[in-house]
Amino acid sequence: MVLHKDPCVELNDGHKMPVLGFGTYAPEKFPKSLAEEGTKVAIDVGYRHIDCAFIYGNEVEVGRAIKAKIADGTVKREDVFYTGKLWSTFHTPERVRPALEKSLTDLQLDYMDLFIIHNPVEFKPGDDPLPLDENGKPIFHNTDLRDTWKALEKCKDAGLVRSIGVSNFNHKQLELILNMPGLKYKPVCNQVECHIYLDQSKLLEFCKSKDIVLVAYGVLGSSREENWVDQSTPVLLENPILGAIAKKHNRTPAHVAMRYLLQRGVVVLAKSFTPARIKENFKVFQHAKM
Protein backbone atom coordinates (compact mmCIF):
# COMPACT_ATOMS: atom_id res chain seq x y z
CA MET A 1 0.00 0.00 0.00
CA VAL A 2 1.49 3.31 -1.08
CA LEU A 3 0.56 5.97 1.45
CA HIS A 4 -0.47 9.49 0.60
CA LYS A 5 -2.36 11.94 2.78
CA ASP A 6 -5.49 10.15 3.98
CA PRO A 7 -5.69 7.54 1.20
CA CYS A 8 -8.75 5.35 0.83
CA VAL A 9 -9.39 1.69 0.20
CA GLU A 10 -12.20 0.66 -2.13
CA LEU A 11 -14.75 -1.60 -0.46
CA ASN A 12 -16.42 -4.55 -2.18
CA ASP A 13 -19.58 -2.49 -2.72
CA GLY A 14 -17.73 0.30 -4.54
CA HIS A 15 -17.65 2.84 -1.70
CA LYS A 16 -14.32 4.12 -0.37
CA MET A 17 -13.06 4.10 3.21
CA PRO A 18 -10.15 6.24 4.48
CA VAL A 19 -7.42 3.88 5.72
CA LEU A 20 -6.77 5.96 8.83
CA GLY A 21 -9.68 6.50 11.18
CA PHE A 22 -10.23 8.31 14.47
CA GLY A 23 -11.55 6.12 17.29
CA THR A 24 -13.87 7.68 19.87
CA TYR A 25 -14.18 5.06 22.62
CA ALA A 26 -13.25 6.09 26.15
CA PRO A 27 -13.81 4.41 29.55
CA GLU A 28 -16.78 5.73 31.53
CA LYS A 29 -14.53 7.64 33.94
CA PHE A 30 -13.74 10.15 31.19
CA PRO A 31 -16.20 12.99 30.42
CA LYS A 32 -18.16 12.63 27.17
CA SER A 33 -17.03 16.11 26.17
CA LEU A 34 -13.58 14.69 25.39
CA ALA A 35 -15.03 12.80 22.43
CA GLU A 36 -16.62 15.98 21.09
CA GLU A 37 -13.50 18.09 21.36
CA GLY A 38 -11.25 15.27 20.17
CA THR A 39 -13.38 14.70 17.08
CA LYS A 40 -13.23 18.39 16.22
CA VAL A 41 -9.43 18.36 16.51
CA ALA A 42 -9.23 15.18 14.44
CA ILE A 43 -11.29 16.68 11.61
CA ASP A 44 -9.24 19.88 11.73
CA VAL A 45 -6.03 17.83 11.48
CA GLY A 46 -7.29 15.89 8.48
CA TYR A 47 -9.02 12.74 9.70
CA ARG A 48 -12.03 11.95 7.52
CA HIS A 49 -12.94 8.57 9.01
CA ILE A 50 -14.72 8.72 12.38
CA ASP A 51 -15.49 5.50 14.28
CA CYS A 52 -18.08 5.42 17.05
CA ALA A 53 -20.75 3.13 18.52
CA PHE A 54 -24.01 3.16 20.47
CA ILE A 55 -22.41 1.44 23.46
CA TYR A 56 -19.73 4.15 23.74
CA GLY A 57 -22.48 6.48 24.96
CA ASN A 58 -21.08 9.50 23.12
CA GLU A 59 -22.85 9.55 19.75
CA VAL A 60 -24.55 12.85 20.66
CA GLU A 61 -21.19 14.48 21.34
CA VAL A 62 -19.48 13.03 18.27
CA GLY A 63 -22.44 14.07 16.13
CA ARG A 64 -22.23 17.62 17.46
CA ALA A 65 -18.55 17.74 16.56
CA ILE A 66 -19.20 16.59 12.99
CA LYS A 67 -22.06 19.05 12.62
CA ALA A 68 -19.88 21.90 13.92
CA LYS A 69 -17.09 21.11 11.44
CA ILE A 70 -19.62 21.00 8.60
CA ALA A 71 -21.16 24.28 9.75
CA ASP A 72 -17.82 26.11 9.89
CA GLY A 73 -16.88 24.92 6.40
CA THR A 74 -14.03 22.61 7.38
CA VAL A 75 -15.74 19.64 5.71
CA LYS A 76 -18.86 18.72 3.80
CA ARG A 77 -20.97 15.75 4.88
CA GLU A 78 -19.72 13.71 1.94
CA ASP A 79 -16.12 14.27 3.10
CA VAL A 80 -16.72 12.41 6.36
CA PHE A 81 -16.83 8.60 6.55
CA TYR A 82 -18.79 7.73 9.68
CA THR A 83 -18.87 4.22 11.15
CA GLY A 84 -21.54 3.17 13.66
CA LYS A 85 -22.23 -0.18 15.33
CA LEU A 86 -25.25 -2.33 16.12
CA TRP A 87 -25.06 -3.26 19.79
CA SER A 88 -25.58 -6.80 21.06
CA THR A 89 -29.09 -6.19 22.46
CA PHE A 90 -30.40 -5.20 19.02
CA HIS A 91 -29.76 -8.38 16.99
CA THR A 92 -33.39 -9.41 16.58
CA PRO A 93 -34.47 -8.26 13.09
CA GLU A 94 -37.24 -5.97 14.31
CA ARG A 95 -34.77 -4.04 16.54
CA VAL A 96 -32.08 -3.41 13.92
CA ARG A 97 -33.58 -0.48 12.02
CA PRO A 98 -34.89 1.33 15.14
CA ALA A 99 -31.40 1.05 16.67
CA LEU A 100 -29.84 2.55 13.55
CA GLU A 101 -32.44 5.32 13.40
CA LYS A 102 -31.89 6.17 17.08
CA SER A 103 -28.16 6.54 16.45
CA LEU A 104 -28.79 8.69 13.39
CA THR A 105 -31.04 10.96 15.45
CA ASP A 106 -28.43 11.30 18.19
CA LEU A 107 -25.74 11.99 15.59
CA GLN A 108 -27.89 14.47 13.64
CA LEU A 109 -27.03 12.57 10.45
CA ASP A 110 -29.27 11.40 7.61
CA TYR A 111 -27.22 8.29 6.91
CA MET A 112 -24.16 6.37 8.08
CA ASP A 113 -21.34 5.50 5.74
CA LEU A 114 -20.85 2.17 7.50
CA PHE A 115 -22.95 0.24 10.02
CA ILE A 116 -21.49 -2.93 11.48
CA ILE A 117 -22.60 -5.69 13.84
CA HIS A 118 -20.54 -4.80 16.92
CA ASN A 119 -20.18 -8.36 18.17
CA PRO A 120 -21.37 -11.80 17.06
CA VAL A 121 -22.43 -12.51 20.66
CA GLU A 122 -25.99 -11.44 21.42
CA PHE A 123 -27.38 -10.31 24.78
CA LYS A 124 -31.00 -10.47 25.89
CA PRO A 125 -33.01 -7.84 23.95
CA GLY A 126 -34.20 -4.93 26.06
CA ASP A 127 -33.35 -1.49 27.38
CA ASP A 128 -30.43 -2.72 29.52
CA PRO A 129 -27.33 -2.81 27.28
CA LEU A 130 -25.55 -5.26 29.62
CA PRO A 131 -28.24 -7.54 31.08
CA LEU A 132 -27.03 -9.69 33.99
CA ASP A 133 -28.63 -12.56 35.88
CA GLU A 134 -28.84 -12.90 39.67
CA ASN A 135 -25.25 -14.19 39.71
CA GLY A 136 -23.91 -11.23 37.79
CA LYS A 137 -23.42 -13.22 34.60
CA PRO A 138 -24.46 -11.89 31.15
CA ILE A 139 -27.85 -13.02 29.87
CA PHE A 140 -27.36 -14.20 26.30
CA HIS A 141 -29.82 -14.57 23.43
CA ASN A 142 -29.62 -16.62 20.26
CA THR A 143 -30.84 -14.78 17.16
CA ASP A 144 -29.45 -16.28 13.96
CA LEU A 145 -26.74 -13.89 12.72
CA ARG A 146 -28.06 -14.40 9.20
CA ASP A 147 -31.40 -12.90 10.20
CA THR A 148 -29.62 -9.91 11.74
CA TRP A 149 -27.65 -9.53 8.52
CA LYS A 150 -30.81 -9.56 6.39
CA ALA A 151 -32.13 -6.69 8.51
CA LEU A 152 -28.91 -4.75 7.86
CA GLU A 153 -29.32 -5.36 4.13
CA LYS A 154 -32.79 -3.79 4.34
CA CYS A 155 -31.31 -0.73 6.08
CA LYS A 156 -28.85 -0.38 3.20
CA ASP A 157 -31.65 -0.69 0.66
CA ALA A 158 -33.59 2.00 2.55
CA GLY A 159 -30.66 4.43 2.20
CA LEU A 160 -30.00 4.67 5.93
CA VAL A 161 -26.49 3.30 5.51
CA ARG A 162 -24.18 3.02 2.50
CA SER A 163 -22.09 0.02 3.53
CA ILE A 164 -22.59 -2.79 6.04
CA GLY A 165 -20.06 -4.96 7.83
CA VAL A 166 -19.17 -6.83 11.00
CA SER A 167 -16.86 -6.63 13.99
CA ASN A 168 -15.14 -9.21 16.19
CA PHE A 169 -16.11 -12.07 13.85
CA ASN A 170 -13.93 -15.13 13.31
CA HIS A 171 -13.67 -16.80 9.90
CA LYS A 172 -16.43 -19.31 10.66
CA GLN A 173 -18.85 -16.55 11.60
CA LEU A 174 -17.92 -14.69 8.44
CA GLU A 175 -18.52 -17.82 6.39
CA LEU A 176 -21.96 -18.16 7.96
CA ILE A 177 -22.87 -14.80 6.41
CA LEU A 178 -21.01 -15.33 3.13
CA ASN A 179 -22.67 -18.71 2.52
CA MET A 180 -26.20 -17.77 3.55
CA PRO A 181 -28.96 -18.36 0.97
CA GLY A 182 -30.10 -15.19 -0.75
CA LEU A 183 -27.12 -13.09 0.35
CA LYS A 184 -27.53 -9.65 -1.22
CA TYR A 185 -24.51 -7.77 0.16
CA LYS A 186 -21.24 -9.17 1.48
CA PRO A 187 -19.76 -7.62 4.62
CA VAL A 188 -17.37 -4.90 3.45
CA CYS A 189 -15.20 -5.17 6.56
CA ASN A 190 -14.44 -7.00 9.77
CA GLN A 191 -13.28 -4.73 12.59
CA VAL A 192 -11.14 -6.55 15.16
CA GLU A 193 -8.43 -5.95 17.73
CA CYS A 194 -5.15 -6.00 15.81
CA HIS A 195 -1.65 -4.79 16.71
CA ILE A 196 1.95 -5.99 16.94
CA TYR A 197 1.07 -8.39 19.78
CA LEU A 198 -2.03 -9.71 17.97
CA ASP A 199 -1.35 -9.44 14.25
CA GLN A 200 -4.37 -11.49 13.07
CA SER A 201 -2.36 -12.97 10.17
CA LYS A 202 -4.70 -15.87 9.44
CA LEU A 203 -7.85 -13.77 9.72
CA LEU A 204 -6.31 -11.07 7.52
CA GLU A 205 -5.45 -13.65 4.87
CA PHE A 206 -8.99 -15.02 4.97
CA CYS A 207 -10.57 -11.56 4.74
CA LYS A 208 -8.37 -10.61 1.80
CA SER A 209 -9.39 -13.82 0.00
CA LYS A 210 -13.04 -12.77 0.36
CA ASP A 211 -12.49 -9.09 -0.55
CA ILE A 212 -13.31 -8.03 3.01
CA VAL A 213 -11.26 -5.22 4.56
CA LEU A 214 -9.76 -5.84 7.99
CA VAL A 215 -10.15 -2.78 10.23
CA ALA A 216 -7.96 -2.67 13.34
CA TYR A 217 -8.80 -1.26 16.75
CA GLY A 218 -6.45 -1.31 19.72
CA VAL A 219 -3.64 -0.47 17.31
CA LEU A 220 -1.64 1.37 19.96
CA GLY A 221 -2.42 -1.25 22.58
CA SER A 222 -5.75 -2.51 23.86
CA SER A 223 -7.53 -0.60 26.61
CA ARG A 224 -5.82 -1.15 29.96
CA GLU A 225 -8.91 -0.90 32.15
CA GLU A 226 -8.29 -2.85 35.36
CA ASN A 227 -11.40 -5.01 34.98
CA TRP A 228 -10.24 -6.11 31.51
CA VAL A 229 -6.45 -6.28 31.51
CA ASP A 230 -3.81 -7.60 33.90
CA GLN A 231 -1.83 -4.46 34.71
CA SER A 232 1.43 -6.45 34.66
CA THR A 233 1.13 -7.14 30.92
CA PRO A 234 3.57 -5.23 28.67
CA VAL A 235 2.60 -1.77 27.43
CA LEU A 236 2.70 -1.94 23.64
CA LEU A 237 4.12 1.53 23.04
CA GLU A 238 6.96 0.77 25.48
CA ASN A 239 8.13 -2.21 23.43
CA PRO A 240 11.93 -1.80 23.01
CA ILE A 241 12.00 -3.05 19.40
CA LEU A 242 9.23 -0.62 18.48
CA GLY A 243 11.21 2.14 20.17
CA ALA A 244 14.41 1.24 18.32
CA ILE A 245 12.68 1.30 14.93
CA ALA A 246 11.03 4.61 15.78
CA LYS A 247 14.38 6.12 16.79
CA LYS A 248 16.04 4.89 13.60
CA HIS A 249 13.42 6.60 11.44
CA ASN A 250 13.02 9.65 13.70
CA ARG A 251 9.37 8.80 14.34
CA THR A 252 7.23 7.86 17.33
CA PRO A 253 6.49 4.29 18.44
CA ALA A 254 2.84 5.00 17.56
CA HIS A 255 3.84 5.76 13.96
CA VAL A 256 5.68 2.45 13.68
CA ALA A 257 2.78 0.52 15.21
CA MET A 258 0.35 2.07 12.74
CA ARG A 259 2.61 1.72 9.71
CA TYR A 260 3.11 -1.98 10.47
CA LEU A 261 -0.61 -2.48 9.91
CA LEU A 262 -1.13 0.01 7.08
CA GLN A 263 1.61 -1.61 5.02
CA ARG A 264 -0.13 -4.98 5.46
CA GLY A 265 -3.32 -3.56 3.95
CA VAL A 266 -5.14 -3.09 7.25
CA VAL A 267 -7.30 -0.03 7.96
CA VAL A 268 -6.18 1.59 11.20
CA LEU A 269 -8.22 3.27 13.94
CA ALA A 270 -6.04 5.54 16.08
CA LYS A 271 -7.46 6.76 19.39
CA SER A 272 -6.39 9.66 21.57
CA PHE A 273 -8.19 12.64 23.04
CA THR A 274 -4.96 14.59 23.57
CA PRO A 275 -4.78 17.23 20.78
CA ALA A 276 -1.00 16.96 20.40
CA ARG A 277 -1.18 13.18 20.01
CA ILE A 278 -4.09 13.38 17.59
CA LYS A 279 -1.99 15.66 15.40
CA GLU A 280 1.17 13.57 15.83
CA ASN A 281 -0.57 10.30 14.94
CA PHE A 282 -1.84 11.77 11.67
CA LYS A 283 1.77 12.34 10.62
CA VAL A 284 1.96 8.60 9.89
CA PHE A 285 1.56 9.59 6.23
CA GLN A 286 4.63 11.84 6.24
CA HIS A 287 7.41 9.28 5.96
CA ALA A 288 8.48 6.67 3.48
CA LYS A 289 7.82 2.95 3.73
CA MET A 290 9.83 1.22 6.46
C-alpha positions as CSV (number, residue, x, y, z in Angstrom):
1,M,0.0,0.0,0.0
2,V,1.5,3.3,-1.1
3,L,0.6,6.0,1.5
4,H,-0.5,9.5,0.6
5,K,-2.4,11.9,2.8
6,D,-5.5,10.2,4.0
7,P,-5.7,7.5,1.2
8,C,-8.7,5.4,0.8
9,V,-9.4,1.7,0.2
10,E,-12.2,0.7,-2.1
11,L,-14.7,-1.6,-0.5
12,N,-16.4,-4.5,-2.2
13,D,-19.6,-2.5,-2.7
14,G,-17.7,0.3,-4.5
15,H,-17.6,2.8,-1.7
16,K,-14.3,4.1,-0.4
17,M,-13.1,4.1,3.2
18,P,-10.1,6.2,4.5
19,V,-7.4,3.9,5.7
20,L,-6.8,6.0,8.8
21,G,-9.7,6.5,11.2
22,F,-10.2,8.3,14.5
23,G,-11.5,6.1,17.3
24,T,-13.9,7.7,19.9
25,Y,-14.2,5.1,22.6
26,A,-13.3,6.1,26.2
27,P,-13.8,4.4,29.5
28,E,-16.8,5.7,31.5
29,K,-14.5,7.6,33.9
30,F,-13.7,10.2,31.2
31,P,-16.2,13.0,30.4
32,K,-18.2,12.6,27.2
33,S,-17.0,16.1,26.2
34,L,-13.6,14.7,25.4
35,A,-15.0,12.8,22.4
36,E,-16.6,16.0,21.1
37,E,-13.5,18.1,21.4
38,G,-11.3,15.3,20.2
39,T,-13.4,14.7,17.1
40,K,-13.2,18.4,16.2
41,V,-9.4,18.4,16.5
42,A,-9.2,15.2,14.4
43,I,-11.3,16.7,11.6
44,D,-9.2,19.9,11.7
45,V,-6.0,17.8,11.5
46,G,-7.3,15.9,8.5
47,Y,-9.0,12.7,9.7
48,R,-12.0,12.0,7.5
49,H,-12.9,8.6,9.0
50,I,-14.7,8.7,12.4
51,D,-15.5,5.5,14.3
52,C,-18.1,5.4,17.1
53,A,-20.8,3.1,18.5
54,F,-24.0,3.2,20.5
55,I,-22.4,1.4,23.5
56,Y,-19.7,4.1,23.7
57,G,-22.5,6.5,25.0
58,N,-21.1,9.5,23.1
59,E,-22.9,9.6,19.8
60,V,-24.5,12.8,20.7
61,E,-21.2,14.5,21.3
62,V,-19.5,13.0,18.3
63,G,-22.4,14.1,16.1
64,R,-22.2,17.6,17.5
65,A,-18.5,17.7,16.6
66,I,-19.2,16.6,13.0
67,K,-22.1,19.1,12.6
68,A,-19.9,21.9,13.9
69,K,-17.1,21.1,11.4
70,I,-19.6,21.0,8.6
71,A,-21.2,24.3,9.8
72,D,-17.8,26.1,9.9
73,G,-16.9,24.9,6.4
74,T,-14.0,22.6,7.4
75,V,-15.7,19.6,5.7
76,K,-18.9,18.7,3.8
77,R,-21.0,15.7,4.9
78,E,-19.7,13.7,1.9
79,D,-16.1,14.3,3.1
80,V,-16.7,12.4,6.4
81,F,-16.8,8.6,6.5
82,Y,-18.8,7.7,9.7
83,T,-18.9,4.2,11.2
84,G,-21.5,3.2,13.7
85,K,-22.2,-0.2,15.3
86,L,-25.2,-2.3,16.1
87,W,-25.1,-3.3,19.8
88,S,-25.6,-6.8,21.1
89,T,-29.1,-6.2,22.5
90,F,-30.4,-5.2,19.0
91,H,-29.8,-8.4,17.0
92,T,-33.4,-9.4,16.6
93,P,-34.5,-8.3,13.1
94,E,-37.2,-6.0,14.3
95,R,-34.8,-4.0,16.5
96,V,-32.1,-3.4,13.9
97,R,-33.6,-0.5,12.0
98,P,-34.9,1.3,15.1
99,A,-31.4,1.1,16.7
100,L,-29.8,2.6,13.6
101,E,-32.4,5.3,13.4
102,K,-31.9,6.2,17.1
103,S,-28.2,6.5,16.5
104,L,-28.8,8.7,13.4
105,T,-31.0,11.0,15.5
106,D,-28.4,11.3,18.2
107,L,-25.7,12.0,15.6
108,Q,-27.9,14.5,13.6
109,L,-27.0,12.6,10.5
110,D,-29.3,11.4,7.6
111,Y,-27.2,8.3,6.9
112,M,-24.2,6.4,8.1
113,D,-21.3,5.5,5.7
114,L,-20.8,2.2,7.5
115,F,-23.0,0.2,10.0
116,I,-21.5,-2.9,11.5
117,I,-22.6,-5.7,13.8
118,H,-20.5,-4.8,16.9
119,N,-20.2,-8.4,18.2
120,P,-21.4,-11.8,17.1
121,V,-22.4,-12.5,20.7
122,E,-26.0,-11.4,21.4
123,F,-27.4,-10.3,24.8
124,K,-31.0,-10.5,25.9
125,P,-33.0,-7.8,23.9
126,G,-34.2,-4.9,26.1
127,D,-33.3,-1.5,27.4
128,D,-30.4,-2.7,29.5
129,P,-27.3,-2.8,27.3
130,L,-25.6,-5.3,29.6
131,P,-28.2,-7.5,31.1
132,L,-27.0,-9.7,34.0
133,D,-28.6,-12.6,35.9
134,E,-28.8,-12.9,39.7
135,N,-25.3,-14.2,39.7
136,G,-23.9,-11.2,37.8
137,K,-23.4,-13.2,34.6
138,P,-24.5,-11.9,31.2
139,I,-27.8,-13.0,29.9
140,F,-27.4,-14.2,26.3
141,H,-29.8,-14.6,23.4
142,N,-29.6,-16.6,20.3
143,T,-30.8,-14.8,17.2
144,D,-29.4,-16.3,14.0
145,L,-26.7,-13.9,12.7
146,R,-28.1,-14.4,9.2
147,D,-31.4,-12.9,10.2
148,T,-29.6,-9.9,11.7
149,W,-27.6,-9.5,8.5
150,K,-30.8,-9.6,6.4
151,A,-32.1,-6.7,8.5
152,L,-28.9,-4.7,7.9
153,E,-29.3,-5.4,4.1
154,K,-32.8,-3.8,4.3
155,C,-31.3,-0.7,6.1
156,K,-28.9,-0.4,3.2
157,D,-31.7,-0.7,0.7
158,A,-33.6,2.0,2.6
159,G,-30.7,4.4,2.2
160,L,-30.0,4.7,5.9
161,V,-26.5,3.3,5.5
162,R,-24.2,3.0,2.5
163,S,-22.1,0.0,3.5
164,I,-22.6,-2.8,6.0
165,G,-20.1,-5.0,7.8
166,V,-19.2,-6.8,11.0
167,S,-16.9,-6.6,14.0
168,N,-15.1,-9.2,16.2
169,F,-16.1,-12.1,13.8
170,N,-13.9,-15.1,13.3
171,H,-13.7,-16.8,9.9
172,K,-16.4,-19.3,10.7
173,Q,-18.9,-16.6,11.6
174,L,-17.9,-14.7,8.4
175,E,-18.5,-17.8,6.4
176,L,-22.0,-18.2,8.0
177,I,-22.9,-14.8,6.4
178,L,-21.0,-15.3,3.1
179,N,-22.7,-18.7,2.5
180,M,-26.2,-17.8,3.5
181,P,-29.0,-18.4,1.0
182,G,-30.1,-15.2,-0.8
183,L,-27.1,-13.1,0.4
184,K,-27.5,-9.7,-1.2
185,Y,-24.5,-7.8,0.2
186,K,-21.2,-9.2,1.5
187,P,-19.8,-7.6,4.6
188,V,-17.4,-4.9,3.5
189,C,-15.2,-5.2,6.6
190,N,-14.4,-7.0,9.8
191,Q,-13.3,-4.7,12.6
192,V,-11.1,-6.6,15.2
193,E,-8.4,-6.0,17.7
194,C,-5.2,-6.0,15.8
195,H,-1.7,-4.8,16.7
196,I,1.9,-6.0,16.9
197,Y,1.1,-8.4,19.8
198,L,-2.0,-9.7,18.0
199,D,-1.3,-9.4,14.2
200,Q,-4.4,-11.5,13.1
201,S,-2.4,-13.0,10.2
202,K,-4.7,-15.9,9.4
203,L,-7.9,-13.8,9.7
204,L,-6.3,-11.1,7.5
205,E,-5.4,-13.6,4.9
206,F,-9.0,-15.0,5.0
207,C,-10.6,-11.6,4.7
208,K,-8.4,-10.6,1.8
209,S,-9.4,-13.8,0.0
210,K,-13.0,-12.8,0.4
211,D,-12.5,-9.1,-0.5
212,I,-13.3,-8.0,3.0
213,V,-11.3,-5.2,4.6
214,L,-9.8,-5.8,8.0
215,V,-10.2,-2.8,10.2
216,A,-8.0,-2.7,13.3
217,Y,-8.8,-1.3,16.7
218,G,-6.4,-1.3,19.7
219,V,-3.6,-0.5,17.3
220,L,-1.6,1.4,20.0
221,G,-2.4,-1.2,22.6
222,S,-5.7,-2.5,23.9
223,S,-7.5,-0.6,26.6
224,R,-5.8,-1.2,30.0
225,E,-8.9,-0.9,32.2
226,E,-8.3,-2.9,35.4
227,N,-11.4,-5.0,35.0
228,W,-10.2,-6.1,31.5
229,V,-6.5,-6.3,31.5
230,D,-3.8,-7.6,33.9
231,Q,-1.8,-4.5,34.7
232,S,1.4,-6.4,34.7
233,T,1.1,-7.1,30.9
234,P,3.6,-5.2,28.7
235,V,2.6,-1.8,27.4
236,L,2.7,-1.9,23.6
237,L,4.1,1.5,23.0
238,E,7.0,0.8,25.5
239,N,8.1,-2.2,23.4
240,P,11.9,-1.8,23.0
241,I,12.0,-3.0,19.4
242,L,9.2,-0.6,18.5
243,G,11.2,2.1,20.2
244,A,14.4,1.2,18.3
245,I,12.7,1.3,14.9
246,A,11.0,4.6,15.8
247,K,14.4,6.1,16.8
248,K,16.0,4.9,13.6
249,H,13.4,6.6,11.4
250,N,13.0,9.7,13.7
251,R,9.4,8.8,14.3
252,T,7.2,7.9,17.3
253,P,6.5,4.3,18.4
254,A,2.8,5.0,17.6
255,H,3.8,5.8,14.0
256,V,5.7,2.5,13.7
257,A,2.8,0.5,15.2
258,M,0.4,2.1,12.7
259,R,2.6,1.7,9.7
260,Y,3.1,-2.0,10.5
261,L,-0.6,-2.5,9.9
262,L,-1.1,0.0,7.1
263,Q,1.6,-1.6,5.0
264,R,-0.1,-5.0,5.5
265,G,-3.3,-3.6,4.0
266,V,-5.1,-3.1,7.3
267,V,-7.3,0.0,8.0
268,V,-6.2,1.6,11.2
269,L,-8.2,3.3,13.9
270,A,-6.0,5.5,16.1
271,K,-7.5,6.8,19.4
272,S,-6.4,9.7,21.6
273,F,-8.2,12.6,23.0
274,T,-5.0,14.6,23.6
275,P,-4.8,17.2,20.8
276,A,-1.0,17.0,20.4
277,R,-1.2,13.2,20.0
278,I,-4.1,13.4,17.6
279,K,-2.0,15.7,15.4
280,E,1.2,13.6,15.8
281,N,-0.6,10.3,14.9
282,F,-1.8,11.8,11.7
283,K,1.8,12.3,10.6
284,V,2.0,8.6,9.9
285,F,1.6,9.6,6.2
286,Q,4.6,11.8,6.2
287,H,7.4,9.3,6.0
288,A,8.5,6.7,3.5
289,K,7.8,3.0,3.7
290,M,9.8,1.2,6.5
